[in-house]
Structures are given as structure tokens and as C-alpha cells.
Amino acid sequence: MISLELETEPAAAAVEVSETELTVRLADGRSLTVPLAWYPRLAHGTPAERANWTLIGNGYAIEWPDLDEHIGTEGLLAGRRSGESEQSLRRWLEQRRRPD
């Protein structure tokens, strides 16, 4: 089994979210783009919700507070998609549809 060993911890520096892609610019100058479909909460979010992100732990992770989504930079580099279950996503979508 091959394991990924990193020389330094990857750190996100900037984030862009389009209708179809999530792009994360790393502090070391690299950029990583993945399909937005990998993260259903982001895919179901509005442009304003997707634009409201913050870096956690000096870029260790990215948080979208309006969508209750957190993505670790190392997991993103390793190609890990959202681990949320279909049932959990359905509950979250139902809550979003309810009027306040």
C-alpha cells in the first residue's frame, strides 16, 4: 500500500467557486480544481453562500458557514470527496426548503 507523505502541510490561501468547479489556491503557489459535484452542499448553495467562505487554522481547512460545509485542504489534495451520506444530505436539503 502506498501512502501519501507530505513534506509540509498544505495550506489554502484563496478559494473560488463557480457553478461547476471548486478551485483552491494553495499558499505554495499550486492550484487545485475539482468538480463541484464532489461537494453536494456547495453544489446546492447559492452563489452568495458559496462566496461566503473562511480559512480555518491558517489554511488547514475551508469553511462555508452558511452551508455547514468544511473541507480539509489535505483531503482535497488526496482527492477525497464529501463523505456525507445520502440520508444526511436529504435532511439538510429538507431543512433548507422550510420557511423560517
C-alpha positions in Angstrom: 0.0 0.0 0.0 1.3 3.4 -0.9 0.7 6.2 1.5 1.0 10.0 0.9 3.7 11.6 2.9 3.8 15.4 2.8 6.9 17.4 3.4 4.8 20.3 4.6 1.2 20.6 5.5 -0.8 22.0 2.6 -2.4 25.4 3.3 -5.2 27.0 1.3 -4.8 30.7 0.5 -7.8 31.5 -1.7 -10.9 29.9 -2.9 -13.1 30.3 -6.0 -16.4 28.5 -6.5 -18.1 28.6 -9.9 -21.3 26.8 -10.9 -19.3 23.7 -11.8 -15.9 23.8 -10.0 -14.2 24.4 -6.8 -10.7 25.9 -7.2 -8.4 26.2 -4.2 -5.1 28.2 -4.5 -2.5 26.9 -2.1 0.0 29.0 -0.2 2.9 27.3 -2.1 1.5 28.6 -5.4 -0.3 25.5 -6.6 -3.9 25.4 -7.6 -6.3 22.5 -7.4 -9.7 22.3 -9.2 -12.3 19.7 -8.6 -15.9 19.2 -9.7 -18.4 21.0 -7.5 -20.5 17.8 -7.6 -17.9 16.3 -5.2 -19.4 18.5 -2.5 -23.2 18.5 -2.8 -23.8 21.2 -0.2 -21.7 23.6 -2.2 -23.4 22.5 -5.4 -26.8 23.2 -3.8 -25.7 26.5 -2.4 -26.5 29.9 -3.9 -23.6 32.0 -5.4 -23.7 34.2 -2.3 -23.5 31.2 0.1 -20.6 29.7 -1.9 -18.8 33.1 -1.9 -19.0 33.3 2.0 -16.0 31.1 2.9 -13.3 31.4 5.5 -10.0 29.7 6.1 -9.6 27.7 9.3 -6.3 27.1 11.0 -4.1 29.1 8.7 -5.5 27.4 5.6 -5.7 23.8 7.1 -9.4 23.8 6.1 -12.1 25.9 4.4 -15.4 26.6 6.0 -18.7 27.7 4.4 -20.8 28.7 7.5 -24.0 29.3 5.5 -23.8 25.7 4.1 -22.4 24.0 7.2 -19.6 22.7 5.0 -15.9 22.1 6.0 -13.3 20.8 3.6 -9.8 19.9 4.7 -7.0 21.0 2.4 -5.1 17.8 2.8 -8.2 15.7 2.0 -8.8 17.9 -1.1 -5.3 17.2 -2.3 -5.8 13.5 -1.7 -8.9 13.5 -3.9 -11.4 12.9 -1.1 -15.0 13.7 -2.0 -17.6 14.6 0.5 -18.3 11.8 2.9 -21.8 12.9 3.7 -24.4 10.2 3.5 -27.4 10.5 1.1 -29.7 10.5 4.1 -27.9 13.3 5.8 -27.8 15.4 2.6 -31.6 14.8 2.2 -32.3 16.0 5.7 -30.2 19.1 5.1 -32.0 19.9 1.8 -35.3 19.5 3.5 -34.3 21.9 6.3 -33.3 24.5 3.6 -36.7 24.3 2.0 -38.6 25.0 5.2 -39.7 28.6 5.6 -38.4 30.3 8.7 
